[in-house]
Amino acid sequence: MINFNVPPVAGNELKYIEDVILQKHKISGDGEYTKKCHHWIESKFKIKKALLTTSCTHALEMAAILCDVQPGDEVIAPSFTFVSTVNAFVLRGATIVFVDIRPDTMNIDENLIEAAITSKTKAIVPVHYAGVSCEMDKIMAIAKKYNLYVVEDAAQGVMSDYRGQALGTIGDFGTFSFHETKNYSCGEGGAILIRDSKYIERAEIIREKGTNRSRFFRGQVDKYSWVDVGSSYLPSEINAAYLYAQFESADLINDTRMTIWNRYYNELKLLESEGYIELPKIPEHCQHNAHMFYIKCKDLEERTSFIDYLKNEGIMAVFHYIPLHSAEAGLRFGRFNGVDKYTTLESERLVRLPLYYSMTDTDQNLIIEKIKEFYSK
Ligand SMILES: *Cc1c(COP(=O)(O)O)cnc(C)c1O
């Protein structure tokens, strides 16, 4: 059987975890490996501050607190995304204003954002689907004009960029995921990226249960106390040790994934030119990270038989998000601004193919062969 995903193993994970347990005797958060991970993100992606979190979900929650989102505020986001993108803001009492996506990248349509802005709007949350960037120049210009925060959900965008700038470093805050389904992983984990140093101290406090514990450890205050709202958003050193091993091999993991992605593309483009399927579109100024390879079938019915066909051959291909605006909680906490021209329609056609670091040529050949077989019938 060919799984949809196999979590990446780079090689040094166990060695570093052993080091944490047997040598460092430090398994709670913010030890040496967490610091190494912070420095790696900061220097690799040229960002003022990075803080590891227990998940991207929690990084988004931290961002919502840092944006000072209050009950009654509105936050603009796509409906074609993971629940955490919007839950983080709903937890602060915000209403989500969904806007339609572009059919080519499945990202928020930057040309529809301005019409969704009201006097209550506080933030825009672009999601870089499949590690392909949203139109950040346009989004940042709108945010500047209306004085709004931009929180980039770059859960899938680690190692991608937009006009040479790393995803997650363009908005006020960016969030990464290191869940096992993402390109670099520690099981469950994430990071928040902070562009402006004026938010760093508050971010450290929110992440440490609302206390100034980080300042205490740096010797900047002689005791630590409760100073703000917060939660426990820092991961254990065991997770950080695992993650650091992945960071060390980030270029190799990225190159390997890109090779697999390009192979799918080249092998399937004939089916696209014959009009059977559609392949992902990557805008020229966006460097993606091969987070995902998807195809679009004709419609929902064809997609269902496509998934079943591959499943019978032992290949796990899967669909993705059910649009949030039509979900039970979406109806309660949000509204769709404008017309849902593409969100529902395109989400029903999309299917993701297996893609992971350790995928073999033999497995990929079989997948490609079976897809061609499906469309020859
Ligand atoms: C995976 C993902 C998340 C959540 O990441 P966790 O680390 O599992 O919390 C949020 N947003 C998007 C777009 C994702 O793909």
The ligand as an SDF file (V2000), in Angstrom:
LIG
                    3D

 15 15  0  0  0  0  0  0  0  0999 V2000
   -1.5070   22.1740    8.9870 C   0  0  0  0  0  0  0  0  0  0  0  0
   -2.1540   23.4970    8.9200 C   0  0  0  0  0  0  0  0  0  0  0  0
   -2.4960   24.2210   10.0730 C   0  0  0  0  0  0  0  0  0  0  0  0
   -2.3940   23.6440   11.4600 C   0  0  0  0  0  0  0  0  0  0  0  0
   -1.1290   23.2300   11.8010 O   0  0  0  0  0  0  0  0  0  0  0  0
   -0.9240   22.4570   13.2100 P   0  0  0  0  0  0  0  0  0  0  0  0
    0.5570   22.5490   13.3930 O   0  0  0  0  0  0  0  0  0  0  0  0
   -1.3980   21.0580   12.9940 O   0  0  0  0  0  0  0  0  0  0  0  0
   -1.6690   23.1720   14.2500 O   0  0  0  0  0  0  0  0  0  0  0  0
   -3.0210   25.4820    9.9330 C   0  0  0  0  0  0  0  0  0  0  0  0
   -3.2160   26.0280    8.7200 N   0  0  0  0  0  0  0  0  0  0  0  0
   -2.9180   25.3640    7.5830 C   0  0  0  0  0  0  0  0  0  0  0  0
   -3.1510   26.0330    6.2750 C   0  0  0  0  0  0  0  0  0  0  0  0
   -2.3910   24.0750    7.6440 C   0  0  0  0  0  0  0  0  0  0  0  0
   -2.1090   23.4110    6.5180 O   0  0  0  0  0  0  0  0  0  0  0  0
  1  2  1  0
  2  3  1  0
  2 14  2  0
  3  4  1  0
  3 10  2  0
  4  5  1  0
  5  6  1  0
  6  7  2  0
  6  8  1  0
  6  9  1  0
 10 11  1  0
 11 12  2  0
 12 13  1  0
 12 14  1  0
 14 15  1  0
M  END
$$$$
